[in-house]
């Protein structure tokens, strides 16, 4: 892979799905459901940890591996979902941050 950027990753995901004839299953409904499942699998890793244990989760090699895998799964489904609906995820995030900065001004009025 030449460069890590959203468009390149989306293209790789689309190519992967196309090579396996999975596009018919990649509807917005199915992708958002899969995203929810993967996010829940990420939550499961932390479910019964104390706040202190959760802050140190990456110190355990097996848990760190699981966290990275679930983060990758969440991001993969989110990028595929955005691709199918024509949403630019970086532009959506930037716009949301702009709205939140207006909605929740920092103390001190800077």
Buried (B, 14 or more C-beta within 10 A) or exposed (E): EEEEEBEEBBEEBBEEBEEEEEEEEBEEEBBBEBBEEBBEBBEEBEEEEEEEEEEEBEEEEEBEEBBEBBEEBBBBBBBBBBBBEEEEBEEEEEEEEEEEEEEEEEEEEE
